[in-house]
Amino acid sequence: MLRIALCQLTSSADPAENLTLIRDWTAKAAGEGARVVVFPEAAMARFGVKLAPLAEPVDGPWASAVGEIAREHDVLVVAGMFTPDGERVRNTLLITGLGEHRGYDKIHLYDAFGFRESDTVAGGSEVVTVDVDGVTLGVATCYDVRFPELFQALAKAGASAVLLPTSWGAGEGKRDQWEVLVRARALDSGNWVLGCGQADPKAAGVEVNPKAPTGIGFSTVADPFGRVHAQLGAAPELLVTDIDPSVAAKSRTATGVLANRRLS
């Protein structure tokens, strides 16, 4: 078993304020025995503000401070941030603690539903996994969840669970799509999928740019058979759950989703 905490919060536009949130929520999660503490996409600063002036490298002061928090509590922290890339930024998941300090750059950019992430964000290309206490975890970000081949590639790389920080865009049917996609990616890759979203700003009493994807809440954990294992509501809340990596092997044996693939 591996205990993982999902920190469903609402980021502000100020990285320093959000660092305080990360410090407080990590302490609470570690106090409940979590070994991995996951924060949403854009935990460094919410969408709807200019990102380039806020971006810092993974070895910069903001990410280094998160690393210190992870080391203090002896946990792995995964948190969304923005790193520089010329005139644009990269939408990066910081992976830090337990001897790790690196990033995953979001591969699939959110050019959908009237939003164009690629105007300001450069996409990544590398599939990333990390080992914690003998369990291999993959990482993916938000819009990545619409692309099953990434989750299958993570499974082939040894992952039995995928951490999925997100800042899901609101709109008609979007909550239904979120839950269906998390469950589908779990089932068609034989992975646990742990979707950690930004809380709904309305539920948190926060004013945000209504055109930006600033979160709907409903962080969801699906097991490798596609069943909802745990789920939150719209408001800020901490979800702490235990995952059993052996269920991934059972799912893949039962469904044959990896062994029977014919198209790469």
N, C-alpha and C positions, 0 to 999 in steps of 0.2 A: 504493500500500500504506500502511496505517496500523498501527503496532505498539501493541497493547493488552495490558496486564497485568491478570490477575485474581488478587487476593490472598485465597486461601482460608485464613482464620484462624478462631480462636475468640475472640470478644470476652469480656471479663470484665464485671462489674457496675460497674466503676470507669472513668469517662470519661478520667481522667488516664492510667491504665494503657493504655487503648486508643489514646490519642493517641501514646504511645510506640511502640506497634505500628505505627500508621500512618506515623510518621516512619521507622522502620526498614525497613518493607516498601516504602515509596515510594522510598527511597534504592536499595534492591536492584533494584526494577523499572526505575528510571531508568538505573541502571548497565547494564541489559541493553537499553537503547535504547527503552524504552516512551515513548510520547507521552501515553498515557491510562492511568491507574492506577485500577483499580476495586476497591473494598472491598465487603463484604457489607452487606445490610440490617442494622440494629442494630449497626453498627460502633462507634457511640458508647457503647452499653451493651446488653448482651444482653437478650432477653426473659426473663420470669420474675421480674423485680424491679419495684418501683414506678417508673414512668417519669416522672410529672409532676415530682417533685423534681429530676430530672436534666435536664429539657428546657431548652434555651436557644434564642434566636433565631438566625437564620442570620448575623446580624452580631454575635453574642455571642463570648465568649472562646474557646470550644472550636472553633467553626467558623472563627474568625479564625486560630487556630493552625494548623488544617489548611490554610487558605489560604496561610499563610507557608511551610509545607512544600512545597506545590505550586509556589509562586513560586521557592523555592530550587532546585528541581530542574527548573524550566521544563516542567512537565507539567500536564495536567488531572487532578484527583483527583475521583472520585465515591465518596461514602461515606454510608452510612445513619446518620441521627441522628434526634433527636426535638426538635420545636419546640413552644412553648407554644400552646394554643388554649383559653382559659378553664379549665374544670375538666378538660379532656382535653388530649391532645397531638396533634400531627400526625406521621405517620411520613414523614419527609422525607429525600430524597436531596440531600445537599450536592453542588453542582457548582462547583468552584473551581479557579482557575489559568488561565493563558493568557488573562488579561483577563476571566475570568468569576468571578462569586461570587453564586450564587443557588440556589434549591432547587426540587425537584419533590416535591409532596405526593402520596403514594400514593392512587390513586383508589379501587381496589377493596379493601375491608377484609375481613380473614380471619375471617368469621363462618362457620366450617366445621369439620368434624371435631371438634366439641365445644369449640372455642375461639371466643371472641367479642372480636375486636379492637376492634369499635365501642364496646364498653363504656368503653374508655379512650382511644380514638383517633378523631379526626375525619377524615373523608375529604376528599381534594382533588378538583379538577375540571379542571385545566388540563393539556393535552398539551404536553410540553416537549421541545425539541430544542436541540442545541448543535453548532457547527461547529468542527472541529479540522483544520487543514491542508487545507481544502477538502472535507472529508468531513463530512456531516451525520449526527449520532448522535442517536437517540432514547433516552429513559430510561423504565424501568418498574420496578416493585418486586414481587417475589415473587408473591403471589396474583393480581396483574395478569396473569400469564402464562396464566390460564384464560380470558381474554377477548380473542378474536381481533380484535374491532373496534378495540381500542386500538392494536394493532400495525399494523393496516391504516391507521388514522388517522395514525400516525407515518410510515408509508411515503408517504402522500399529502402529508404535510408536508415531504417531501424526504429523510427518513432512509434510509440504506442499511444501517444497523446499529442494533441496540437493545441498550443496556447494561442488564442485569437483575440487580441485587443482590438477594439473597434470604437468608432464614433459614428454610429449609424444615422443616416439621414432620415428625418421624419417624413411622413406623407401617407396617403391612402394605401393600405395594404402592406406597408413596409414592415410592421411588426410581424405579420404573418410570414412574409418572405424571410425575415431574419430567422425565425424559429425553424421553418422548413429547411433553409440552407444549412444551418448548424447541424440539424439532425441528418440531412442527406449526406453531408461531407463525412460525418461520423460513420454512417452505414457504408458508403461506397469506398471508404479507405480502411475501414476496420480500426479506426482510431477513436479514443476519447477526444472530444472537441470541447474546449472550455472557452466560450465566448464571453469576454469581459468588456462591457460597454460603458460609455459615458452615461450617467444618469440623465433622465429627461430634465432639461433646465427648468421647465415649468414646475415640476415636482420639487425641484431644489430652490425655487423662488429666485431664479437668476435670469436676467435679461441678456439675450444673445442675438446675433444676427439671424433673422428667421430664414435666410436663404442658405445658410451654411449647415453642413451635417454635424450637428452638435450633440446628437445622442437621443435615444429613446428609452434607455434603461433595458430591462428584461435580459440581463446577463443570463446565459443559458449554458448548462453543462449537459452534453449528450454522451451516452455511452456508445461503445463500438457497434451495438446493434441498432443505433438510431433512436433509442429511448431517452426521454428527458429524465435526467438523473437529479437535477436541481435547477431552480430558476428563481430569479428575483423579480420584483415589480419595477415601477418606473423611478422610484426615489433612490437617493444615495443609500447604499447598504453594503455590508461586507458578507460575502458568501465563502464559507470554508468547507471544503469537501475532500473526501478521501477517494482516490482512484486506484483501481486494481489493474495493473498492466496486463495480467494474464487474460483478462476479458478480451483484449485486442486479438490475441492469438486465437481464442475460441471463435470470435466473430469471423476472422479471415478464413479459418478452416471451414466454418459452416457455410459462408456465402461464396467462397472462392473468388472474391472480387480482384485479388491480386494475381493469383495463379492462373485465372482464366482470361486475363486481359489479352486482347489481340491487337489493339491499336496503341501505339506509344504516343 
